[in-house]
Amino acid sequence: QVRLVESGGGLVQPGGSLRLSCAASGSILSIPTMGWYRQAPGKQRELVAIITRGGSTNYADSVKGRFTISRESTKNTVYLQMNSLKPEDTAVYYCKAQRIGGAYWGQGTQVTVSS
């Protein structure tokens, strides 16, 4: 029922920036928690950042001070602004909607940080 579509990924040089978008099919204000996760080749999927319905945010230690999660409820969209990107940030980034009835995932968008 909840469809999530990520966009904004691509190739960027170390130190560069990207802004990811996650468009939801319904009101994000009805979703308790929205989040961004990433999965690098050969590694488990990990939490990057979350934002709750009340606006609280949390970040993985590896991205604190560099990434910012935000939302625009009128557009049903959650964003992830990524600055000072490092090669270690290379991964497929996924948007997740966590509802009481279950979790929903987007298809993912590739982010590659390389010179």
C-alpha positions as CSV (number, residue, x, y, z in Angstrom):
1,Q,0.0,0.0,0.0
2,V,2.8,2.5,0.8
3,R,4.9,3.0,-2.3
4,L,8.3,4.7,-1.9
5,V,10.4,5.9,-4.8
6,E,14.0,7.1,-4.2
7,S,15.9,9.4,-6.5
8,G,19.0,11.6,-6.5
9,G,21.8,9.0,-6.4
10,G,24.8,9.1,-8.7
11,L,28.5,9.4,-8.9
12,V,30.2,12.1,-6.9
13,Q,33.8,12.9,-6.0
14,P,35.0,12.7,-2.4
15,G,34.1,15.8,-0.5
16,G,31.1,16.4,-2.8
17,S,27.4,16.5,-2.0
18,L,24.2,14.7,-3.1
19,R,20.6,15.1,-2.1
20,L,18.4,12.0,-2.1
21,S,14.6,12.2,-2.2
22,C,12.0,9.7,-1.2
23,A,8.5,10.2,-2.5
24,A,5.8,8.4,-0.6
25,S,2.3,7.5,-2.0
26,G,0.6,8.7,1.2
27,S,0.9,11.3,3.9
28,I,4.2,10.9,5.7
29,L,2.6,12.4,8.7
30,S,0.6,9.2,9.1
31,I,3.9,7.2,9.2
32,P,5.5,7.0,12.7
33,T,9.0,6.8,11.4
34,M,10.7,7.4,8.0
35,G,14.3,6.5,7.5
36,W,17.3,6.1,5.2
37,Y,19.3,2.9,5.1
38,R,22.3,1.8,3.0
39,Q,23.9,-1.4,2.0
40,A,27.4,-1.7,0.6
41,P,28.5,-4.7,-1.4
42,G,29.1,-7.7,0.9
43,K,27.9,-5.9,3.9
44,Q,24.6,-5.8,5.9
45,R,22.1,-3.1,5.5
46,E,22.6,-0.3,8.1
47,L,20.6,2.6,9.4
48,V,21.8,6.0,8.2
49,A,19.2,8.4,9.5
50,I,15.6,8.5,10.8
51,I,12.9,11.1,11.4
52,T,9.8,10.6,13.4
53,R,6.3,12.0,12.9
54,G,7.1,14.4,15.7
55,G,10.2,15.6,13.9
56,S,12.9,14.0,16.0
57,T,16.0,12.8,14.1
58,N,18.8,10.4,14.7
59,Y,21.9,9.5,12.8
60,A,24.5,6.8,12.5
61,D,27.8,7.9,14.1
62,S,29.5,7.5,10.7
63,V,27.4,10.3,9.2
64,K,26.8,12.7,12.0
65,G,27.6,16.2,11.1
66,R,27.7,15.4,7.4
67,F,24.1,14.1,6.6
68,T,20.8,15.7,7.3
69,I,17.4,14.1,7.1
70,S,14.4,16.3,6.5
71,R,10.8,16.2,5.3
72,E,8.3,18.2,3.3
73,S,4.9,16.8,4.3
74,T,3.0,18.8,1.7
75,K,4.9,16.9,-1.0
76,N,5.0,13.6,0.9
77,T,8.7,13.6,0.6
78,V,11.7,12.8,2.8
79,Y,15.2,14.0,1.9
80,L,18.7,13.1,2.8
81,Q,21.2,15.8,2.3
82,M,24.7,14.3,2.1
83,N,27.7,16.5,2.4
84,S,31.5,15.9,2.7
85,L,31.0,12.5,1.1
86,K,33.6,9.8,1.5
87,P,34.4,6.6,-0.5
88,E,33.1,4.7,2.5
89,D,29.6,6.2,1.9
90,T,29.4,4.2,-1.4
91,A,26.3,2.0,-1.2
92,V,22.7,1.5,-2.3
93,Y,20.5,3.8,-0.3
94,Y,17.0,2.8,0.6
95,C,14.1,4.7,2.0
96,K,12.0,3.0,4.6
97,A,8.6,3.7,6.1
98,Q,7.9,2.1,9.4
99,R,4.2,1.8,10.2
100,I,2.4,0.0,13.0
101,G,1.3,-2.6,10.5
102,G,4.8,-3.2,9.0
103,A,7.7,-1.7,7.1
104,Y,7.8,-0.6,3.5
105,W,10.9,-0.2,1.4
106,G,11.8,1.7,-1.7
107,Q,13.8,0.1,-4.6
108,G,17.0,1.9,-3.7
109,T,19.3,4.4,-5.4
110,Q,23.0,3.9,-6.0
111,V,25.5,6.4,-4.5
112,T,29.1,6.0,-5.6
113,V,31.8,8.2,-4.1
114,S,35.0,8.0,-6.1
115,S,37.6,10.2,-7.7
